[in-house]
């Protein structure tokens, strides 16, 4: 983004890509944002606040959309659909498959 001829466009594309990733894989996107946030802190002298704001707007729109979708489907913005469907013990990770008694590989 810093070396690009159109850095504001790059910031918007980066934010939009992270926003789409958030809608599909929220936990993975949160972990991807950690090193990007650290890089933004390290490169803060080369980045203007406009770059950061333009990159954050699509991510915030995706967050609001994600929370609204969760609220519309489960009546709670922080409750994921698969947790509502399969129960409180069904969080992402290694756990028994909800349709059988055998653990997932």
Number of C-alpha atoms within 10 A of each C-alpha: 16 14 7 9 9 10 16 19 15 17 22 21 16 17 23 21 15 23 25 16 18 19 17 12 12 16 12 11 17 13 10 14 12 11 11 11 12 11 11 15 12 11 12 12 9 13 15 13 11 12 19 17 15 19 23 19 16 21 23 14 14 20 17 13 15 20 18 16 18 17 16 11 14 17 12 15 16 13 15 17 15 13 14 14 11 13 11 10 10 16 12 9 7 10 13 14 13 14 7 8 8 10 10 11 7
